[in-house]
Every structure is written in C-alpha cells, then in structure tokens.
Amino acid sequence: MFIGGGDTRAYHRIYTAPAVKAAIREMYAAGVPFGRVSAGALVSTESCTVWGSKVTTERNEYRLRAGSAADPAADGDAPLALGRGLGLLQDCIVETHSAERGGFPRLVQAMEVTGSTHGLGIDEGICLESRDGTAVAVHGQGRAYCLKRSGPLRFELVVREPGDGFTLAKRFFCRVLDAASANGTAVWLYGGYALDAYAGRRRREHQDVDSIARFGEWPAIEHACPCPPRYPQPLPVQGD
C-alpha cells in the first residue's frame, strides 16, 4: 500500500471513511507494507493535522507554520483543523516537511490539543521505518525531531539522524486503559487518573506514573496488554 502527497483534507475524507479505513487497518495488521509521504503520512496516525495553521483563543491569536506557495494551508489564513486518522501509529502526531516549512509550532499545538504523548517532525529527505508501530528506524538525509509531551506545554525534544533508532512506547497505564476499554472491562481509577476522569479531562494529560488502576477482570486485560515486570499482578481490591 502507498499513500502519496496531496490535499490532506481530501485524503482524510477518503482514507478515514469507515470501509476504507477498516480495509487498510486489516491489511496493515496482516503485515502488508504501507508507505506514505506528506499528506499520506499525516493521516496515518491516531489523531492528525488535517489543514491550516491559525489558532485563535480568547486571549491570543497566532500562526503555526511558514508560508509556502505550494501549501495554501500554510499562509496563515486557514484555521488549524485536526481529525481522527487511520490509527496506525498510536498516541502520536506527525508533521512532515518539518525543516522546509517550519512546522514545529504546529506539531506542538496538535500534540497539546489532542493530548498525544509523541510527536514526529520529519524533514523531506528523511524516511522513518516501523515494523510494529513502536520501534522506529531513521533513514535518508536530514533529521527527525522527536517530541515527548510530559504535561501542558511541557515537551522533551530529541533530534534523530539517519542510522538512529528509537521507540514510541505508550505509557503502561494508558495501554492498560485502552485494553480495558476494548474489552469492555470496568476499571477503578485512583489518584490523579481518578481526578482527571472526574474533571472530564483526557486521561493522557495526567503524567503521574505512580497512579494505580485496579481491574475487575484482569485476565482479559493481561491478554491484550501484558503486565510489565514491576507490576507482576494486579493489586487486590479491598471492599468496594
């Protein structure tokens, strides 16, 4: 499979249509190689940038990407639009033409709005290869700019060059909660996660790695999301 560059709005409309998206995900899960560039790379993630670069809030207005005659969305007049992508990369946002079009601020904004943990700014000469959605190898010429979000407007940046490798690992509790949701299992949340849930905030906004999740049906969760060594078994639930 291959998705090239073009109008991201049209690509998002076509490739995330339920039947098309399901077919792509089925082939991807079966091991069919899937290449994508530019707009095709943008729509391949769980959440994605669809168009535009202008952000307006109650207190501020700013533009997130350098202008380009070849990219009408970058001229500053089009509001930033985000959407749900193919989901082939989870908890991650991609920004292509990174150095060439100055998309770093737009990547930061997209991560902030969606609550995504990882962001990848990719230069035009760079190719990222992943065989399992987590381990990534860097090829080509240029650089990849790897962001990790640790809280509201708090990011860690690592610059990767050809020959480097890195991992897009989900935080354990995020993976557990995703698995619980997929299995329809009730989950009890304690600490910061419970406060986030009560306040209606996205769960990935909370970065307390010591929060505890307890489960009513652990085998279903364990099958979908194996427990790491430091958590060999679920903690017993006392009372209610």
FENVEN-V740020 format. One record per residue. N is the residue number from 1. SS is DSSP state (alpha for helix, beta for strand, coil for the rest). D_CENTER is the distance of its C-alpha to the mean C-alpha in whole Angstrom. Layout:
# FENVEN-V740020
{{N:SS:D_CENTER} {N:SS:D_CENTER}}
This chain:
# FENVEN-V740020
{{1:coil:21} {2:beta:20} {3:beta:19} {4:coil:20} {5:coil:20} {6:coil:21} {7:coil:21} {8:alpha:17} {9:alpha:18} {10:alpha:21} {11:alpha:18} {12:alpha:16} {13:alpha:19} {14:alpha:20} {15:alpha:17} {16:coil:16} {17:coil:19} {18:alpha:19} {19:alpha:22} {20:alpha:20} {21:alpha:17} {22:alpha:19} {23:alpha:21} {24:alpha:18} {25:alpha:16} {26:alpha:19} {27:alpha:20} {28:alpha:17} {29:alpha:18} {30:coil:21} {31:coil:21} {32:coil:21} {33:coil:20} {34:coil:18} {35:beta:18} {36:beta:16} {37:coil:17} {38:coil:16} {39:alpha:15} {40:alpha:15} {41:alpha:12} {42:alpha:10} {43:coil:11} {44:coil:10} {45:beta:6} {46:coil:5} {47:beta:6} {48:beta:8} {49:beta:11} {50:beta:14} {51:beta:17} {52:coil:18} {53:coil:18} {54:beta:21} {55:beta:20} {56:beta:23} {57:coil:23} {58:coil:27} {59:coil:27} {60:coil:26} {61:beta:25} {62:beta:23} {63:beta:22} {64:coil:19} {65:coil:19} {66:coil:23} {67:coil:25} {68:coil:26} {69:coil:28} {70:coil:26} {71:coil:23} {72:alpha:25} {73:alpha:21} {74:alpha:22} {75:coil:25} {76:coil:24} {77:coil:26} {78:coil:23} {79:beta:21} {80:coil:17} {81:beta:15} {82:beta:12} {83:beta:11} {84:beta:10} {85:coil:10} {86:coil:11} {87:coil:8} {88:coil:9} {89:beta:6} {90:coil:5} {91:coil:3} {92:beta:2} {93:beta:4} {94:beta:8} {95:beta:11} {96:coil:14} {97:coil:18} {98:alpha:17} {99:alpha:20} {100:alpha:22} {101:alpha:21} {102:coil:20} {103:coil:16} {104:alpha:15} {105:alpha:16} {106:alpha:14} {107:alpha:11} {108:alpha:12} {109:alpha:13} {110:alpha:9} {111:alpha:8} {112:alpha:11} {113:alpha:11} {114:alpha:8} {115:coil:8} {116:coil:5} {117:coil:6} {118:beta:6} {119:beta:7} {120:beta:9} {121:beta:12} {122:beta:14} {123:coil:18} {124:coil:20} {125:coil:22} {126:beta:19} {127:beta:18} {128:beta:15} {129:beta:16} {130:beta:14} {131:coil:16} {132:coil:15} {133:coil:11} {134:coil:11} {135:beta:14} {136:beta:14} {137:beta:17} {138:beta:18} {139:beta:21} {140:beta:23} {141:coil:24} {142:coil:22} {143:beta:19} {144:beta:15} {145:beta:14} {146:beta:12} {147:beta:11} {148:beta:10} {149:beta:11} {150:beta:14} {151:beta:15} {152:coil:16} {153:coil:16} {154:beta:16} {155:beta:14} {156:beta:15} {157:beta:15} {158:beta:16} {159:beta:18} {160:beta:18} {161:beta:21} {162:coil:22} {163:coil:23} {164:coil:20} {165:beta:18} {166:beta:15} {167:beta:13} {168:coil:9} {169:coil:11} {170:coil:10} {171:coil:12} {172:alpha:15} {173:alpha:16} {174:alpha:12} {175:alpha:13} {176:alpha:17} {177:alpha:16} {178:alpha:14} {179:alpha:17} {180:alpha:19} {181:alpha:18} {182:alpha:18} {183:alpha:21} {184:coil:23} {185:coil:24} {186:coil:25} {187:beta:23} {188:beta:25} {189:beta:23} {190:coil:25} {191:coil:25} {192:alpha:22} {193:alpha:20} {194:alpha:23} {195:alpha:23} {196:alpha:20} {197:alpha:20} {198:alpha:24} {199:alpha:23} {200:coil:20} {201:coil:17} {202:coil:14} {203:alpha:14} {204:alpha:11} {205:alpha:13} {206:coil:16} {207:coil:16} {208:coil:19} {209:coil:19} {210:coil:22} {211:coil:22} {212:coil:23} {213:beta:22} {214:beta:25} {215:beta:26} {216:coil:28} {217:coil:28} {218:alpha:26} {219:alpha:27} {220:alpha:25} {221:alpha:22} {222:alpha:23} {223:alpha:23} {224:alpha:20} {225:coil:18} {226:coil:21} {227:coil:22} {228:coil:22} {229:alpha:25} {230:alpha:26} {231:alpha:25} {232:coil:28} {233:coil:28} {234:coil:27} {235:coil:30} {236:coil:32} {237:coil:32} {238:coil:36} {239:coil:37} {240:coil:35}}
